[in-house]
Amino acid sequence: MKKSFIQLHIAVFLAGFTGIFGKLITLNEGLLVWYRLLITAATMWLLFFFTKKLQRISWKDIIRLTGVGFLAALHWVTFYGAIKYSNISVGVVCISAVGFFTAVIEPIITVKRLNKVEVALGLLVIAGIYIIFRFDPKYKIGIALGITCALLVSFVMIWMRGFIQRINPETVLTYQLSGGFLLLSACMPFYLHYFPTSYIIPVAKDWVWLFILAWLCSVLAFQLTGYALKKLSAFTVNLSFNLEPVYGILFAFLFYNEGKDLNVSFFIGLAIIIISLVLHILYLKRNAASGK
């Protein structure tokens, strides 16, 4: 269990950089995700094929993983859209809503009893996001996209956990991201029609950031998350990812000095979200001590 938590939090730390890369890469959100998936999927096929970590799976599983991969692709599009329509801090903090969505959706999908503590902690996060939105409505488009992203990723994590219980993480991630890339590719002509851009080929600087994003924040971080999901619940993983906005905001303050653009309500909301994370850690420790 301890090893799983260490793997999870390394993945969360790496994920904290994704907002920074979303700002550094000048492509629009759709193309950014398309290139990220292209590099990530190609890397995984090469890496895991030659290391013999890919399992044979049924066509039924491939089709299902493709669907989950498409949801993952959409969650990235909405995530980077949130950043580009607001800023890094607002975009990443909305991801914290994933804890609430998971607490409500996971019992329905897995047919288990609703955990009132998890729902309460999730609602605490929603309250923090509401305070940010209520007193700073100029970021409403970015917040709406960020909350949509959180809803999508909650489904991804829940369904991924089911696959990872019987298929190794490398195989799950390779087929998932490859399927997401193929379906997103089919959608790109329509996307570019409604969201036109002046260029679709990344400049040299963008290629550098895309490869770093794909290899560190995707290939490595996804592997670590996959291993953590074998031992930890989807809710625990998703709520732990509430640290992602904390890291993301710290990096945004450090590299972009975003603190000067945020008002007191943002920090009040952020404090509430951090409190929810601390309470969740205490809750897990109490359950572990009592053997639950």
C-alpha positions in Angstrom: 0.0 0.0 0.0 2.8 2.4 0.9 4.5 1.8 -2.4 1.3 2.5 -4.2 0.9 5.9 -2.5 4.5 6.8 -3.4 3.9 5.9 -7.0 0.6 7.8 -7.0 2.2 11.0 -5.6 5.1 11.0 -8.0 2.5 10.8 -10.8 0.5 13.7 -9.2 3.7 15.8 -9.0 4.5 15.2 -12.7 0.9 15.9 -13.6 1.3 19.3 -11.9 3.5 20.4 -14.8 0.8 19.8 -17.4 -0.7 23.2 -16.9 2.7 24.8 -17.5 3.2 22.9 -20.7 -0.4 23.9 -21.8 0.7 27.5 -21.5 4.1 27.0 -23.1 2.8 25.2 -26.2 1.3 27.7 -28.6 -1.0 25.2 -30.4 -4.7 25.3 -29.7 -6.1 22.8 -27.2 -7.3 20.3 -29.8 -4.1 20.1 -31.7 -2.0 20.1 -28.5 -3.9 17.0 -27.3 -3.7 15.3 -30.8 0.1 15.7 -30.9 0.4 14.6 -27.2 -1.5 11.4 -27.9 0.4 10.8 -31.1 3.8 10.9 -29.3 2.6 9.1 -26.2 0.9 6.2 -28.1 3.8 5.8 -30.5 6.3 5.8 -27.6 4.2 3.2 -25.6 3.9 0.8 -28.6 7.7 0.9 -29.1 8.7 0.8 -25.4 6.2 -1.8 -24.2 6.5 -4.0 -27.3 10.3 -4.4 -27.1 10.2 -4.8 -23.3 7.4 -7.5 -23.9 4.9 -5.9 -21.5 2.0 -5.9 -23.9 -0.6 -8.6 -23.3 -3.0 -10.0 -25.9 -6.5 -8.8 -25.2 -9.9 -9.5 -26.7 -11.5 -7.2 -29.4 -14.2 -6.5 -26.8 -11.6 -5.0 -24.4 -9.9 -3.1 -27.3 -13.2 -1.5 -28.2 -14.0 -0.6 -24.6 -10.6 0.8 -24.0 -10.9 2.9 -27.2 -14.1 4.5 -25.8 -12.3 5.2 -22.5 -9.4 6.6 -24.4 -11.7 9.0 -26.3 -13.1 10.3 -23.0 -9.5 10.8 -21.8 -8.7 12.7 -25.0 -11.8 14.9 -24.4 -10.8 15.5 -20.8 -7.4 16.8 -22.0 -9.1 19.1 -24.6 -11.3 20.6 -22.0 -8.4 20.9 -19.5 -6.2 22.8 -21.9 -9.2 24.8 -23.1 -9.8 25.8 -19.4 -6.2 27.0 -19.2 -6.3 29.0 -22.4 -9.7 30.6 -21.7 -8.6 31.6 -18.1 -5.2 30.9 -16.7 -3.2 27.9 -15.3 -4.3 28.4 -11.7 -8.1 28.6 -12.4 -7.8 25.8 -15.0 -6.1 23.3 -12.7 -8.0 24.1 -9.5 -11.3 23.0 -11.2 -9.8 19.5 -11.6 -10.4 19.1 -7.9 -14.1 18.5 -8.6 -13.2 15.0 -9.7 -13.4 13.8 -6.1 -17.1 14.7 -5.9 -18.0 13.2 -9.2 -16.1 10.0 -8.4 -17.8 9.7 -5.0 -21.2 9.9 -6.6 -20.6 8.0 -9.9 -18.4 5.1 -8.7 -21.0 3.5 -6.5 -23.5 3.6 -9.4 -21.1 2.0 -11.9 -19.6 -0.6 -9.4 -22.9 -1.2 -7.6 -21.5 -0.5 -4.1 -22.8 1.5 -1.2 -22.5 5.3 -1.3 -19.7 6.5 1.0 -21.1 9.6 2.8 -17.7 10.8 3.9 -16.4 10.7 0.4 -19.4 12.6 -0.9 -19.0 15.2 1.9 -15.3 15.7 1.1 -16.2 16.0 -2.6 -18.9 18.6 -1.8 -16.3 20.6 0.2 -14.2 20.8 -2.9 -17.2 21.9 -4.9 -17.8 24.7 -2.3 -14.2 25.8 -2.8 -14.6 26.0 -6.6 -18.0 27.8 -6.2 -16.3 30.5 -4.0 -13.7 31.1 -6.7 -16.4 31.3 -9.4 -19.0 33.3 -7.3 -16.6 36.1 -6.6 -14.5 36.0 -9.8 -16.9 35.3 -12.7 -14.5 36.6 -15.4 -13.1 33.1 -15.7 -16.5 31.4 -16.1 -15.7 29.8 -19.5 -12.4 28.4 -18.1 -14.2 27.1 -15.0 -17.0 25.5 -17.0 -14.4 23.7 -19.1 -12.4 22.7 -16.0 -15.4 21.2 -14.3 -16.3 19.3 -17.5 -12.8 17.9 -17.5 -13.2 16.7 -13.9 -16.4 14.9 -14.8 -14.8 13.2 -17.8 -11.7 12.1 -15.9 -13.8 10.6 -13.1 -15.3 8.2 -15.6 -11.9 7.4 -17.0 -10.4 6.5 -13.6 -13.4 4.4 -12.6 -13.4 2.3 -15.8 -9.6 2.1 -16.0 -9.5 0.6 -12.5 -11.8 -2.2 -13.7 -9.4 -3.0 -16.6 -6.2 -2.8 -14.5 -7.5 -5.4 -12.1 -7.1 -8.1 -14.8 -4.8 -6.5 -17.5 -1.4 -4.9 -16.8 -1.2 -1.1 -16.8 1.1 -0.9 -19.9 -1.4 -2.8 -22.1 -4.4 -0.8 -20.8 -2.7 2.5 -21.3 -1.3 1.6 -24.8 -4.7 0.5 -26.2 -6.6 3.3 -24.4 -4.4 6.1 -25.7 -4.1 4.6 -29.1 -7.9 4.3 -29.4 -8.3 7.9 -28.1 -5.8 9.1 -30.7 -7.7 7.4 -33.5 -11.1 8.7 -32.5 -9.8 12.2 -31.9 -8.1 12.1 -35.3 -11.5 11.3 -36.9 -13.0 14.4 -35.1 -10.2 16.8 -35.9 -11.5 18.0 -39.3 -14.7 19.0 -37.6 -12.9 20.5 -34.7 -10.6 22.6 -36.9 -13.6 23.7 -38.9 -15.3 25.2 -35.9 -12.0 26.3 -34.1 -9.7 27.3 -37.0 -6.1 28.1 -36.3 -3.4 29.8 -38.3 -1.0 26.8 -38.2 -1.2 23.1 -37.4 2.5 22.1 -37.5 4.3 22.8 -34.2 7.2 25.1 -34.2 10.6 23.8 -32.9 10.0 25.0 -29.4 6.6 23.3 -29.3 8.1 20.0 -30.3 10.5 20.1 -27.3 7.7 20.8 -24.8 5.4 18.2 -26.5 8.0 15.4 -26.1 8.6 16.3 -22.5 4.9 16.4 -21.8 4.4 13.1 -23.5 7.3 11.2 -21.9 7.2 12.5 -18.4 3.6 13.7 -17.8 2.0 10.9 -19.9 4.1 7.7 -20.3 5.7 7.8 -16.9 2.9 9.4 -14.9 0.3 7.1 -16.4 2.3 4.0 -15.7 2.7 5.0 -12.0 -1.1 5.9 -11.8 -1.9 2.5 -13.3 0.1 0.7 -10.7 -1.5 2.7 -7.9 -5.0 1.8 -9.2 -4.2 -1.9 -8.6 -4.1 -1.3 -4.9 -6.1 2.0 -4.3 -9.7 2.9 -5.0 -10.6 5.2 -7.9 -11.8 7.8 -5.3 -8.5 7.7 -3.4 -6.5 8.2 -6.6 -8.8 11.0 -7.9 -8.9 12.8 -4.6 -5.1 12.5 -4.3 -5.0 14.2 -7.7 -6.3 17.3 -5.9 -2.6 17.9 -5.2 -2.2 18.4 -8.9 -3.7 21.9 -8.8 -1.7 22.7 -5.8 1.5 21.9 -7.6 0.2 23.5 -10.8 -0.6 26.7 -9.0 2.8 26.8 -7.3 4.5 26.3 -10.7 2.2 29.0 -12.2 3.2 31.4 -9.4 6.8 30.6 -9.8 7.1 30.7 -13.6 4.3 33.1 -14.6 3.7 35.2 -11.5 0.0 34.5 -11.6 -0.5 35.3 -8.0 -0.8 39.0 -8.9 -3.9 38.3 -11.1 -5.9 36.4 -8.4 -8.1 37.9 -5.7 -8.8 36.8 -2.1 -11.7 34.6 -3.1 -9.4 32.4 -5.2 -7.2 31.7 -2.2 -10.2 31.1 0.1 -11.5 28.5 -2.3 -8.1 26.9 -2.7 -7.7 26.7 1.1 -11.0 24.8 1.3 -9.8 22.4 -1.3 -6.6 21.8 0.5 -8.5 21.2 3.8 -10.6 18.5 2.0 -7.4 16.7 1.0 -6.0 16.8 4.5 -9.3 15.5 5.9 -9.2 12.7 3.4 -5.7 11.7 4.4 -6.8 11.6 8.1 -9.9 9.6 7.1 -7.7 7.0 5.2 -5.3 6.7 8.2 -8.1 6.1 10.6 -9.6 3.4 8.4 -6.2 1.8 8.0 -5.7 1.8 11.7 -9.1 0.2 12.4 -8.6 -2.4 9.6 -11.4 -1.2 7.4 
